[in-house]
Amino acid sequence: MVQKNPILSVDDTSSRRQPAYNCSDEVRNPVTKSDLIQLISADAGLSQSQTGKIVNRVFDAIAEALQKGDEVRLTGFGTFRVTDTAARTGRNPRTGAAIQILPSKRVAFAAGTGLVGAVRGEGRSTSG
């Protein structure tokens, strides 16, 4: 009988294991965009279609600001910013040969005090 590890996304007998998104023993389901839309629509008294448009527009606005190089500050929640990574020399893990890694951009997120407090159970609000 093959037993599945609840943390891994493949059987224990497989040689190719996917990294776990949660390293604790407790298995948690991620909150999806659909889950957020359902929660917000119920709280706001809007249809899920209307709420979906709003949520998508918020995400689009954040992406557009980051594309322009702007920083997005959501007081109490956190700050999104784009950081540049310099060109560097890396190693091919299979061969050990030196390879040149091109410069690129990445999105960084710094959690705000309200979010950190809410996660720690300190009852702080992230609504600003």
MARBA-3410 file (N, C-alpha, C, O; in Angstrom, 1 decimal):
128
0.8,-1.2,0.0,0.0,0.0,0.0,0.9,1.2,0.0,1.8,1.4,0.8 ~ 0.6,2.1,-0.9,1.4,3.4,-1.0,0.7,4.4,-0.1,-0.5,4.7,-0.3 ~ 1.5,5.0,0.8,1.0,6.1,1.6,1.5,7.4,1.1,2.6,7.6,0.7 ~ 0.6,8.3,1.1,0.9,9.7,0.6,1.3,10.5,1.8,0.7,10.5,2.8 ~ 2.4,11.3,1.6,2.8,12.2,2.6,1.9,13.5,2.4,1.9,14.0,1.3
1.2,14.0,3.4,0.3,15.1,3.2,1.0,16.4,2.9,0.4,17.4,2.4 ~ 2.3,16.5,3.2,3.1,17.7,2.9,3.6,17.7,1.5,3.7,18.8,0.9 ~ 3.9,16.6,1.0,4.4,16.5,-0.4,3.3,16.3,-1.4,2.2,15.8,-1.1 ~ 3.5,16.8,-2.6,2.5,16.7,-3.6,2.6,15.4,-4.4,1.8,15.2,-5.3 ~ 3.5,14.5,-4.1,3.6,13.3,-4.8,3.8,12.1,-3.8,4.0,12.4,-2.6
3.7,10.9,-4.3,3.8,9.7,-3.4,5.2,9.7,-2.8,6.1,10.2,-3.4 ~ 5.3,9.0,-1.6,6.6,8.9,-0.9,7.5,8.0,-1.8,8.7,8.1,-1.7 ~ 6.9,7.1,-2.6,7.7,6.2,-3.4,8.4,6.8,-4.6,9.2,6.3,-5.3 ~ 7.9,8.0,-5.0,8.5,8.7,-6.1,9.8,9.3,-5.8,10.1,9.8,-4.7 ~ 10.7,9.3,-6.9,12.0,9.8,-6.7,12.0,11.4,-6.9,13.0,12.0,-6.5
11.0,11.9,-7.5,10.9,13.3,-7.8,9.9,14.0,-6.8,8.7,13.9,-7.0 ~ 10.4,14.6,-5.8,9.5,15.2,-4.8,9.4,16.7,-5.0,10.4,17.4,-5.4 ~ 8.2,17.2,-4.9,8.0,18.6,-5.0,8.2,19.3,-3.7,8.0,18.7,-2.6 ~ 8.8,20.5,-3.6,9.0,21.1,-2.3,7.7,21.5,-1.7,6.7,21.8,-2.4 ~ 7.6,21.4,-0.4,6.4,21.6,0.3,6.2,23.1,0.5,7.2,23.8,0.7
5.0,23.6,0.4,4.8,25.0,0.7,4.7,25.3,2.2,4.7,26.4,2.6 ~ 4.5,24.2,3.0,4.4,24.4,4.4,5.2,23.3,5.0,5.0,22.1,4.8 ~ 6.2,23.7,5.8,7.2,22.7,6.3,6.7,22.2,7.7,7.4,21.3,8.2 ~ 5.6,22.6,8.3,5.2,22.1,9.5,4.5,20.8,9.3,4.2,20.4,8.2 ~ 4.1,20.1,10.4,3.4,18.8,10.3,2.0,19.0,9.9,1.3,18.1,9.4
1.4,20.2,10.2,0.0,20.5,9.9,-0.1,20.9,8.4,0.6,21.8,7.9 ~ -1.1,20.3,7.8,-1.4,20.6,6.4,-2.4,21.7,6.3,-3.4,21.7,6.9 ~ -2.1,22.8,5.6,-3.0,23.9,5.4,-3.3,24.1,3.9,-2.4,23.9,3.1 ~ -4.5,24.5,3.7,-4.9,24.8,2.3,-4.6,26.3,2.0,-5.0,27.1,2.9 ~ -4.0,26.6,0.9,-3.8,28.0,0.6,-5.1,28.7,0.3,-6.1,28.1,-0.2
-5.2,30.0,0.6,-6.4,30.8,0.3,-6.2,31.3,-1.2,-5.2,31.9,-1.5 ~ -7.2,31.0,-2.0,-7.1,31.4,-3.4,-7.8,32.7,-3.7,-8.5,33.3,-2.8 ~ -7.6,33.2,-4.9,-8.3,34.5,-5.3,-9.8,34.3,-5.2,-10.5,35.2,-4.8 ~ -10.3,33.1,-5.6,-11.7,32.9,-5.5,-12.2,32.9,-4.1,-13.3,33.4,-3.8 ~ -11.4,32.4,-3.1,-11.8,32.4,-1.7,-11.9,33.9,-1.3,-12.8,34.3,-0.6
-10.9,34.7,-1.7,-11.0,36.1,-1.3,-12.2,36.8,-1.9,-12.9,37.6,-1.2 ~ -12.5,36.5,-3.1,-13.7,37.1,-3.7,-14.9,36.7,-3.0,-15.8,37.6,-2.8 ~ -15.1,35.5,-2.6,-16.3,35.0,-1.9,-16.4,35.7,-0.5,-17.5,36.2,-0.2 ~ -15.3,35.8,0.2,-15.3,36.5,1.5,-15.6,37.9,1.4,-16.5,38.4,2.1 ~ -15.0,38.6,0.4,-15.2,40.1,0.3,-16.7,40.3,-0.2,-17.3,41.2,0.3
-17.2,39.5,-1.1,-18.5,39.8,-1.6,-19.6,39.5,-0.5,-20.6,40.3,-0.4 ~ -19.3,38.6,0.3,-20.3,38.3,1.5,-20.2,39.5,2.4,-21.3,39.9,2.9 ~ -19.0,40.0,2.8,-18.9,41.1,3.7,-19.4,42.4,3.2,-20.0,43.2,3.9 ~ -19.2,42.6,1.9,-19.6,43.9,1.3,-21.0,43.9,0.7,-21.5,45.0,0.4 ~ -21.6,42.8,0.6,-23.0,42.7,0.0,-23.0,42.9,-1.5,-24.0,43.4,-2.0
-21.9,42.6,-2.1,-21.8,42.7,-3.6,-21.9,41.3,-4.2,-21.7,40.3,-3.5 ~ -22.2,41.3,-5.5,-22.1,40.0,-6.2,-20.7,39.6,-6.4,-19.8,40.4,-6.3 ~ -20.5,38.3,-6.6,-19.2,37.8,-6.8,-18.6,38.3,-8.1,-17.3,38.5,-8.2 ~ -19.4,38.6,-9.1,-18.9,39.1,-10.3,-18.4,40.5,-10.1,-17.3,40.9,-10.6 ~ -19.1,41.4,-9.4,-18.7,42.7,-9.1,-17.4,42.7,-8.3,-16.4,43.4,-8.5
-17.4,41.9,-7.2,-16.2,41.8,-6.4,-15.0,41.3,-7.1,-13.9,41.7,-6.9 ~ -15.2,40.3,-8.0,-14.1,39.8,-8.8,-13.5,40.9,-9.7,-12.3,40.9,-9.8 ~ -14.3,41.7,-10.3,-13.8,42.8,-11.1,-12.9,43.8,-10.2,-11.9,44.3,-10.6 ~ -13.4,44.0,-9.0,-12.7,44.9,-8.1,-11.4,44.3,-7.7,-10.3,45.0,-7.7 ~ -11.4,43.1,-7.3,-10.2,42.4,-6.8,-9.2,42.4,-8.0,-8.0,42.6,-7.8
-9.6,42.0,-9.2,-8.7,42.0,-10.3,-8.1,43.4,-10.6,-7.0,43.5,-10.9 ~ -8.9,44.4,-10.5,-8.5,45.8,-10.7,-7.4,46.2,-9.7,-6.4,46.8,-10.0 ~ -7.6,45.8,-8.4,-6.6,46.1,-7.4,-5.3,45.4,-7.7,-4.2,46.0,-7.7 ~ -5.3,44.1,-8.1,-4.1,43.4,-8.5,-3.5,44.0,-9.7,-2.2,44.2,-9.8 ~ -4.3,44.4,-10.7,-3.7,45.1,-11.9,-3.1,46.4,-11.5,-2.0,46.7,-12.1
-3.7,47.2,-10.7,-3.1,48.5,-10.3,-1.8,48.3,-9.6,-0.9,49.1,-9.8 ~ -1.7,47.3,-8.7,-0.4,47.0,-8.1,0.6,46.6,-9.1,1.8,47.1,-9.0 ~ 0.3,45.7,-10.0,1.2,45.3,-11.1,1.7,46.5,-11.9,2.8,46.6,-12.3 ~ 0.7,47.3,-12.3,1.0,48.5,-13.2,2.0,49.4,-12.5,3.0,49.9,-13.1 ~ 1.8,49.7,-11.2,2.7,50.6,-10.4,4.1,50.0,-10.3,5.0,50.7,-10.5
4.1,48.7,-10.1,5.4,48.0,-10.0,6.2,48.0,-11.3,7.4,48.2,-11.4 ~ 5.4,47.8,-12.4,6.0,47.9,-13.8,6.7,49.3,-14.0,7.7,49.3,-14.7 ~ 6.0,50.3,-13.5,6.6,51.7,-13.7,7.8,51.9,-12.7,8.4,53.0,-12.8 ~ 8.0,51.0,-11.8,9.1,51.2,-10.8,8.6,51.9,-9.6,9.5,52.2,-8.7 ~ 7.3,52.1,-9.4,6.8,52.7,-8.2,6.7,51.7,-7.1,6.7,50.5,-7.3
6.7,52.2,-5.8,6.5,51.4,-4.6,5.1,51.5,-4.3,4.4,52.5,-4.4 ~ 4.5,50.3,-3.8,3.1,50.3,-3.4,3.0,50.1,-1.9,3.4,49.0,-1.4 ~ 2.5,51.1,-1.2,2.4,51.0,0.2,1.0,50.9,0.6,0.2,51.8,0.3 ~ 0.7,49.8,1.3,-0.7,49.6,1.8,-0.5,49.7,3.4,-0.2,48.7,4.0 ~ -0.9,50.8,3.9,-0.6,51.1,5.4,-1.3,49.9,6.2,-2.4,49.6,6.0
-0.5,49.4,7.1,-0.9,48.3,8.0,-0.8,47.0,7.4,-0.7,46.0,8.1 ~ -0.7,46.9,6.0,-0.6,45.6,5.4,0.9,45.3,5.0,1.4,44.3,5.3 ~ 1.4,46.2,4.2,2.8,46.0,3.7,3.2,46.9,2.5,2.3,47.6,2.0 ~ 4.4,46.7,2.1,4.9,47.4,0.9,5.5,46.5,-0.1,6.3,45.6,0.2 ~ 5.0,46.7,-1.4,5.6,46.0,-2.5,6.6,46.9,-3.2,6.3,48.1,-3.3
7.7,46.4,-3.6,8.7,47.2,-4.4,9.4,46.3,-5.3,9.5,45.1,-5.2 ~ 10.0,46.9,-6.4,10.8,46.2,-7.3,12.3,46.4,-7.0,12.7,47.5,-6.8 ~ 13.0,45.3,-6.9,14.5,45.4,-6.7,15.2,44.9,-7.9,14.8,43.9,-8.5 ~ 16.4,45.4,-8.1,17.2,45.0,-9.2,18.2,44.0,-8.7,18.8,44.2,-7.6 ~ 18.4,42.9,-9.4,19.5,42.0,-9.1,20.6,42.1,-10.1,20.3,42.2,-11.3
21.8,42.2,-9.6,23.0,42.5,-10.5,23.3,41.2,-11.2,23.0,40.1,-10.8 ~ 24.1,41.3,-12.3,24.6,40.2,-13.0,25.6,39.5,-12.1,26.4,40.2,-11.3 ~ 25.7,38.2,-12.1,26.6,37.5,-11.3,27.0,36.2,-11.9,26.4,35.7,-12.8 ~ 28.1,35.6,-11.3,28.5,34.3,-11.8,27.9,33.3,-10.8,28.0,33.4,-9.6 ~ 27.3,32.3,-11.4,26.7,31.2,-10.6,27.3,29.9,-11.0,28.3,29.8,-11.8
26.8,28.8,-10.5,27.3,27.4,-10.8,26.2,26.6,-11.3,25.1,26.6,-10.8 ~ 26.4,25.8,-12.4,25.5,24.8,-12.8,25.5,23.7,-11.8,26.6,23.1,-11.6 ~ 24.4,23.4,-11.2,24.4,22.4,-10.1,24.8,21.0,-10.6,25.3,20.2,-9.8 ~ 24.5,20.7,-11.8,24.8,19.4,-12.4,26.2,19.2,-12.7,26.8,18.2,-12.4 ~ 26.8,20.2,-13.4,28.2,20.1,-13.8,29.2,20.8,-13.0,30.4,20.5,-13.0
28.8,21.8,-12.2,29.7,22.6,-11.5,30.4,23.7,-12.3,31.2,24.5,-11.7 ~ 30.0,23.8,-13.6,30.6,24.8,-14.4,30.1,26.2,-14.1,28.9,26.4,-13.7 ~ 31.0,27.2,-14.2,30.6,28.6,-14.0,29.6,29.0,-15.1,29.9,28.8,-16.3 ~ 28.6,29.7,-14.7,27.6,30.3,-15.7,27.4,31.8,-15.3,27.4,32.1,-14.2 ~ 27.1,32.5,-16.3,26.8,34.0,-16.1,25.3,34.1,-16.0,24.5,33.8,-16.8
24.9,34.7,-14.8,23.4,34.9,-14.6,23.2,36.4,-14.9,23.8,37.3,-14.4 ~ 22.2,36.7,-15.7,21.9,38.0,-16.2,21.2,38.8,-15.1,20.6,38.3,-14.2 ~ 21.4,40.1,-15.2,20.7,41.0,-14.2,19.1,40.9,-14.5,18.7,40.6,-15.6 ~ 18.4,41.1,-13.4,16.9,41.0,-13.6,16.3,41.8,-12.5,16.9,42.4,-11.6 ~ 14.9,41.8,-12.5,14.1,42.5,-11.5,13.3,41.5,-10.7,13.0,40.4,-11.3
13.1,41.7,-9.5,12.2,40.9,-8.7,11.3,41.7,-7.8,11.6,42.9,-7.5 ~ 10.2,41.2,-7.4,9.2,41.9,-6.6,9.5,41.5,-5.1,9.7,40.3,-4.8 ~ 9.7,42.5,-4.3,9.9,42.2,-2.8,8.7,42.7,-2.1,8.0,43.7,-2.5 ~ 8.3,42.1,-1.0,7.2,42.5,-0.1,7.7,42.5,1.3,8.3,41.6,1.8 ~ 7.5,43.7,2.0,7.8,43.8,3.4,6.5,43.9,4.1,5.7,44.9,3.9
6.2,43.0,5.0,5.0,43.1,5.8,4.9,44.3,6.7,5.9,44.6,7.3 ~ 3.7,44.9,6.8,3.5,46.0,7.7,3.2,45.5,9.1,3.0,44.4,9.3 ~ 3.3,46.5,10.0,3.1,46.1,11.5,1.7,45.6,11.7,1.6,44.7,12.6 ~ 0.7,46.0,11.0,-0.7,45.5,11.3,-0.7,44.0,10.8,-1.3,43.2,11.6 ~ -0.2,43.7,9.7,-0.2,42.3,9.2,0.7,41.4,10.2,0.2,40.3,10.5
1.8,41.9,10.5,2.7,41.1,11.4,2.0,40.9,12.8,2.0,39.8,13.3 ~ 1.3,41.9,13.3,0.6,41.8,14.6,-0.6,40.8,14.4,-0.8,40.0,15.3 ~ -1.3,40.8,13.3,-2.4,39.9,13.1,-2.0,38.5,13.0,-2.6,37.6,13.6 ~ -0.8,38.2,12.3,-0.3,36.9,12.2,0.2,36.4,13.6,0.0,35.2,13.9 ~ 0.7,37.2,14.4,1.2,36.8,15.7,0.1,36.7,16.7,0.3,36.3,17.9
-1.1,37.1,16.3,-2.3,37.0,17.2,-2.4,38.1,18.2,-3.0,38.0,19.2 ~ -1.8,39.3,17.8,-1.8,40.4,18.7,-3.0,41.3,18.5,-3.2,42.4,19.1 ~ -3.9,40.9,17.6,-5.2,41.6,17.3,-5.1,42.9,16.6,-6.0,43.6,16.6 ~ -3.9,43.2,16.0,-3.8,44.4,15.3,-4.6,44.3,14.0,-4.7,43.3,13.4 ~ -5.2,45.4,13.5,-5.9,45.5,12.3,-5.0,45.9,11.1,-4.1,46.7,11.3
-5.3,45.3,10.0,-4.5,45.6,8.8,-5.3,46.6,7.9,-4.8,47.0,6.8 ~ -6.4,47.1,8.4,-7.2,48.0,7.6,-6.8,49.4,7.7,-7.5,50.3,7.2 ~ -5.7,49.7,8.4,-5.2,51.1,8.4,-5.8,51.9,9.4,-5.5,53.0,9.6
END
